[in-house]
Amino acid sequence: MHMQCKDVENKFIPFIDEELDYKELKAFLEHIRQCENCYEEYDFYYTMIMGMRYLENDNSKAEFTIDSERQLDEAEHYILQYKILRGEKILLLIAICAGLVLLL
C-alpha cells in the first residue's frame, strides 16, 4: 500500500489516536519519513491537537511534553514487533508441520 500526501494528511488524526491498522500504519510511516512536507505538517497537527487536549483536560503536570517524534518512534517499534511476531508464528507453524510429517 502506497500513500500519497493527501492520503497521509487524512490519516494524521487516526494516527495520533492510534486507530490505523498495520498496513495503513506501515504506509503512513514510510511516507512521513520520506516526505519533509508531510512530516512538518504532521508535527504541526500533533502539537496543536495534543496541546488542545492537554488544555481541555486541565492538566497541571509540569512534566507534560508534546513530542510528535516520540509517537512516530513508538509506531515504528510496534511495526518491528509485529514483523518479529509474524516471523515467529511462521517458524512455529513450520515446526509443527515438520513434526506432523515426522510422526506420519
N, CA, C and O of each residue as an XYZ file, in Angstrom:
416
protein
N       0.845     -1.177      0.000
C       0.000      0.000      0.000
C       0.893      1.243      0.000
O       1.729      1.415      0.886
N       0.711      2.083     -0.976
C       1.493      3.313     -1.089
C       0.556      4.495     -0.870
O      -0.530      4.545     -1.447
N       0.971      5.438     -0.041
C       0.133      6.606      0.246
C       0.687      7.845     -0.437
O       1.899      8.042     -0.524
N      -0.220      8.663     -0.913
C       0.115      9.982     -1.439
C      -0.015     10.981     -0.285
O      -0.546     10.648      0.775
N       0.468     12.194     -0.497
C       0.419     13.223      0.546
C      -1.007     13.442      1.056
O      -1.224     13.559      2.262
N      -1.962     13.496      0.157
C      -3.356     13.720      0.557
C      -3.858     12.590      1.465
O      -4.567     12.834      2.442
N      -3.478     11.345      1.126
C      -3.867     10.197      1.954
C      -3.274     10.312      3.353
O      -3.950     10.066      4.351
N      -2.004     10.689      3.409
C      -1.308     10.813      4.694
C      -1.949     11.903      5.541
O      -2.166     11.716      6.739
N      -2.252     13.043      4.922
C      -2.887     14.146      5.655
C      -4.210     13.710      6.268
O      -4.560     14.154      7.362
N      -4.950     12.848      5.579
C      -6.225     12.356      6.099
C      -6.043     11.348      7.230
O      -7.004     11.001      7.916
N      -4.818     10.882      7.424
C      -4.540      9.888      8.464
C      -3.880     10.484      9.712
O      -3.583      9.753     10.657
N      -3.648     11.799      9.728
C      -2.993     12.405     10.895
C      -3.739     12.099     12.195
O      -3.145     11.590     13.145
N      -5.020     12.402     12.240
C      -5.783     12.198     13.477
C      -5.920     10.716     13.798
O      -5.704     10.332     14.948
N      -6.275      9.852     12.818
C      -6.301      8.421     13.161
C      -4.940      7.902     13.654
O      -4.891      7.021     14.512
N      -3.842      8.442     13.116
C      -2.525      8.035     13.607
C      -2.320      8.506     15.040
O      -1.887      7.735     15.897
N      -2.627      9.755     15.295
C      -2.454     10.308     16.641
C      -3.296      9.534     17.644
O      -2.871      9.314     18.778
N      -4.494      9.119     17.226
C      -5.396      8.365     18.105
C      -5.131      6.859     18.077
O      -5.879      6.085     18.675
N      -4.068      6.441     17.384
C      -3.656      5.038     17.289
C      -4.776      4.157     16.746
O      -5.073      3.101     17.305
N      -5.397      4.599     15.649
C      -6.521      3.889     15.045
C      -6.183      3.262     13.688
O      -7.069      2.707     13.038
N      -4.934      3.339     13.251
C      -4.556      2.775     11.957
C      -4.257      1.286     12.095
O      -3.652      0.849     13.074
N      -4.691      0.511     11.094
C      -4.325     -0.906     11.107
C      -2.872     -1.032     10.643
O      -2.245     -0.044     10.262
N      -2.352     -2.251     10.678
C      -0.936     -2.486     10.379
C      -0.536     -1.939      9.008
O       0.466     -1.233      8.893
N      -1.305     -2.258      7.978
C      -0.945     -1.831      6.620
C      -0.981     -0.313      6.480
O      -0.088      0.282      5.875
N      -2.012      0.310      7.038
C      -2.108      1.778      6.979
C      -0.957      2.418      7.745
O      -0.347      3.381      7.282
N      -0.671      1.876      8.911
C       0.399      2.415      9.745
C       1.748      2.310      9.046
O       2.536      3.256      9.050
N       2.002      1.169      8.455
C       3.274      0.957      7.752
C       3.415      1.940      6.588
O       4.468      2.556      6.421
N       2.367      2.089      5.789
C       2.404      3.015      4.652
C       2.526      4.460      5.134
O       3.256      5.252      4.539
N       1.821      4.802      6.197
C       1.878      6.148      6.769
C       3.307      6.473      7.195
O       3.835      7.530      6.850
N       3.927      5.569      7.938
C       5.290      5.799      8.431
C       6.298      5.887      7.293
O       7.186      6.739      7.310
N       6.161      5.009      6.305
C       7.077      5.052      5.168
C       7.005      6.404      4.463
O       8.030      6.975      4.091
N       5.789      6.907      4.283
C       5.628      8.190      3.597
C       6.140      9.343      4.457
O       6.886     10.194      3.974
N       5.748      9.371      5.710
C       6.077     10.519      6.571
C       7.582     10.627      6.794
O       8.101     11.721      7.013
N       8.281      9.495      6.740
C       9.736      9.515      6.913
C      10.451      9.963      5.637
O      11.625     10.330      5.688
N       9.768      9.938      4.510
C      10.388     10.333      3.243
C       9.946     11.704      2.754
O      10.636     12.318      1.940
N       8.816     12.194      3.234
C       8.247     13.451      2.738
C       8.362     14.529      3.817
O       7.637     14.509      4.812
N       9.262     15.447      3.608
C       9.507     16.501      4.593
C       8.268     17.369      4.828
O       7.987     17.763      5.960
N       7.534     17.664      3.760
C       6.320     18.489      3.901
C       5.287     17.809      4.783
O       4.714     18.441      5.670
N       5.045     16.522      4.546
C       4.068     15.794      5.365
C       4.548     15.674      6.807
O       3.749     15.767      7.738
N       5.864     15.467      6.995
C       6.401     15.386      8.350
C       6.167     16.691      9.103
O       5.723     16.680     10.252
N       6.463     17.803      8.459
C       6.280     19.107      9.104
C       4.808     19.379      9.401
O       4.470     19.917     10.455
N       3.939     19.006      8.470
C       2.513     19.212      8.696
C       2.011     18.305      9.817
O       1.208     18.736     10.645
N       2.473     17.061      9.853
C       2.116     16.153     10.941
C       2.573     16.718     12.276
O       1.812     16.715     13.244
N       3.804     17.203     12.336
C       4.346     17.770     13.573
C       3.482     18.934     14.053
O       3.216     19.058     15.249
N       3.048     19.781     13.130
C       2.185     20.910     13.464
C       0.844     20.417     14.005
O       0.392     20.874     15.055
N       0.204     19.479     13.285
C      -1.087     18.932     13.727
C      -0.963     18.267     15.086
O      -1.793     18.487     15.968
N       0.064     17.457     15.255
C       0.257     16.750     16.515
C       0.388     17.739     17.670
O      -0.241     17.578     18.715
N       1.208     18.758     17.467
C       1.423     19.757     18.511
C       0.125     20.481     18.851
O      -0.186     20.679     20.025
N      -0.631     20.875     17.834
C      -1.907     21.563     18.071
C      -2.919     20.662     18.772
O      -3.531     21.056     19.764
N      -3.088     19.453     18.249
C      -4.095     18.540     18.800
C      -3.761     18.152     20.232
O      -4.624     18.199     21.108
N      -2.529     17.774     20.469
C      -2.153     17.363     21.824
C      -2.173     18.549     22.790
O      -2.524     18.394     23.960
N      -1.802     19.715     22.306
C      -1.886     20.913     23.145
C      -3.325     21.226     23.529
O      -3.608     21.540     24.686
N      -4.237     21.140     22.560
C      -5.659     21.389     22.858
C      -6.202     20.336     23.812
O      -6.953     20.668     24.729
N      -5.838     19.077     23.615
C      -6.301     18.008     24.509
C      -5.765     18.216     25.923
O      -6.463     17.982     26.910
N      -4.532     18.654     25.998
C      -3.940     18.928     27.311
C      -4.713     20.030     28.029
O      -5.026     19.913     29.214
N      -5.017     21.100     27.299
C      -5.756     22.217     27.896
C      -7.190     21.834     28.250
O      -7.711     22.270     29.276
N      -7.830     21.024     27.412
C      -9.203     20.583     27.674
C      -9.286     19.746     28.941
O     -10.276     19.815     29.669
N      -8.260     18.963     29.205
C      -8.254     18.098     30.380
C      -7.782     18.830     31.627
O      -7.750     18.254     32.715
N      -7.418     20.091     31.472
C      -6.973     20.922     32.590
C      -5.868     20.234     33.393
O      -5.887     20.218     34.624
N      -4.926     19.680     32.680
C      -3.800     19.009     33.332
C      -2.818     20.050     33.854
O      -2.562     21.061     33.200
N      -2.285     19.798     35.012
C      -1.322     20.733     35.573
C       0.033     20.063     35.800
O       0.820     20.509     36.634
N       0.294     19.009     35.066
C       1.577     18.314     35.205
C       2.686     19.145     34.568
O       2.621     19.470     33.383
N       3.680     19.479     35.338
C       4.798     20.275     34.830
C       5.655     19.464     33.859
O       6.352     20.033     33.019
N       5.604     18.136     33.973
C       6.449     17.285     33.143
C       5.837     16.960     31.784
O       6.469     16.269     30.984
N       4.651     17.428     31.504
C       3.971     17.137     30.243
C       4.760     17.694     29.067
O       5.133     18.867     29.060
N       5.011     16.855     28.080
C       5.691     17.302     26.873
C       4.904     16.840     25.649
O       4.236     15.806     25.670
N       4.997     17.612     24.612
C       4.369     17.269     23.340
C       5.504     16.886     22.400
O       6.308     17.727     21.999
N       5.555     15.604     22.057
C       6.679     15.088     21.280
C       6.161     14.230     20.130
O       5.909     13.037     20.301
N       6.006     14.842     18.962
C       5.475     14.127     17.798
C       6.436     13.042     17.326
O       6.001     12.009     16.817
N       7.713     13.261     17.485
C       8.717     12.281     17.050
C       8.619     11.007     17.881
O       8.826      9.905     17.373
N       8.307     11.166     19.142
C       8.184     10.003     20.032
C       7.069      9.077     19.552
O       7.235      7.857     19.561
N       5.943      9.638     19.135
C       4.850      8.792     18.661
C       5.252      8.063     17.380
O       4.899      6.898     17.196
N       5.984      8.734     16.498
C       6.473      8.066     15.287
C       7.424      6.921     15.652
O       7.332      5.830     15.090
N       8.326      7.174     16.585
C       9.277      6.138     17.014
C       8.548      4.945     17.622
O       8.899      3.797     17.348
N       7.537      5.210     18.447
C       6.774      4.131     19.069
C       6.011      3.322     18.021
O       5.903      2.101     18.134
N       5.489      3.994     17.017
C       4.778      3.304     15.942
C       5.746      2.432     15.141
O       5.400      1.312     14.765
N       6.943      2.930     14.879
C       7.943      2.136     14.172
C       8.363      0.922     14.994
O       8.605     -0.153     14.445
N       8.448      1.097     16.304
C       8.773     -0.022     17.195
C       7.657     -1.067     17.140
O       7.932     -2.266     17.121
N       6.414     -0.622     17.114
C       5.267     -1.526     17.003
C       5.354     -2.329     15.703
O       5.141     -3.542     15.702
N       5.667     -1.647     14.595
C       5.791     -2.319     13.300
C       6.871     -3.396     13.377
O       6.669     -4.506     12.884
N       8.001     -3.088     13.979
C       9.090     -4.050     14.131
C       8.645     -5.250     14.970
O       8.900     -6.395     14.597
N       7.985     -4.994     16.096
C       7.496     -6.082     16.936
C       6.487     -6.946     16.183
O       6.492     -8.170     16.319
N       5.635     -6.319     15.401
C       4.640     -7.041     14.612
C       5.330     -7.978     13.629
O       4.933     -9.134     13.487
N       6.362     -7.483     12.951
C       7.100     -8.311     11.988
C       7.789     -9.481     12.679
O       7.776    -10.600     12.165
N       8.383     -9.235     13.831
C       9.062    -10.297     14.579
C       8.053    -11.351     15.009
O       8.299    -12.546     14.848
N       6.925    -10.920     15.553
C       5.894    -11.854     15.998
C       5.357    -12.665     14.827
O       5.144    -13.871     14.954
N       5.138    -12.015     13.688
C       4.663    -12.724     12.496
C       5.686    -13.766     12.061
O       5.313    -14.879     11.691
N       6.959    -13.424     12.100
C       8.016    -14.374     11.753
C       8.051    -15.556     12.708
O       8.237    -16.698     12.287
N       7.871    -15.278     13.996
C       7.851    -16.356     14.981
C       6.668    -17.285     14.750
O       6.796    -18.500     14.897
N       5.523    -16.726     14.391
C       4.348    -17.553     14.105
C       4.598    -18.452     12.905
O       4.211    -19.621     12.910
N       5.240    -17.916     11.881
C       5.541    -18.702     10.687
C       6.507    -19.833     11.035
O       6.316    -20.970     10.605
N       7.541    -19.517     11.813
C       8.503    -20.557     12.216
C       7.824    -21.637     13.058
O       8.114    -22.821     12.893
N       6.935    -21.244     13.947
C       6.206    -22.212     14.772
C       5.332    -23.101     13.898
O       5.273    -24.311     14.116
N       4.661    -22.526     12.925
C       3.822    -23.296     12.006
C       4.666    -24.291     11.211
O       4.265    -25.440     11.023
N       5.826    -23.849     10.749
C       6.734    -24.742     10.019
C       7.189    -25.893     10.908
O       7.234    -27.044     10.474
N       7.527    -25.571     12.163
C       7.973    -26.614     13.100
C       6.864    -27.611     13.366
O       7.109    -28.816     13.424
N       5.647    -27.118     13.528
C       4.502    -28.028     13.772
C       4.269    -28.931     12.568
O       4.060    -30.135     12.715
N       4.307    -28.345     11.382
C       4.118    -29.132     10.155
C       5.222    -30.181     10.006
O       4.950    -31.329      9.656
N       6.443    -29.790     10.269
C       7.557    -30.734     10.171
C       7.393    -31.847     11.184
O       7.657    -33.009     10.877
N       6.962    -31.508     12.387
C       6.718    -32.521     13.419
C       5.619    -33.486     13.025
O       5.726    -34.688     13.265
N       4.563    -32.964     12.422
C       3.475    -33.823     11.966
C       3.935    -34.767     10.860
O       3.552    -35.937     10.833
N       4.754    -34.255      9.953
C       5.271    -35.089      8.861
C       6.131    -36.216      9.438
O       6.051    -37.357      8.982
N       6.939    -35.900     10.423
C       7.812    -36.921     11.043
C       7.006    -37.967     11.802
O       7.413    -39.127     11.882
N       5.876    -37.570     12.355
C       5.025    -38.521     13.088
C       4.297    -39.459     12.152
O       3.954    -40.578     12.534
N       4.059    -39.023     10.952
C       3.315    -39.867      9.996
C       4.225    -40.819      9.371
O       3.803    -41.620      8.538
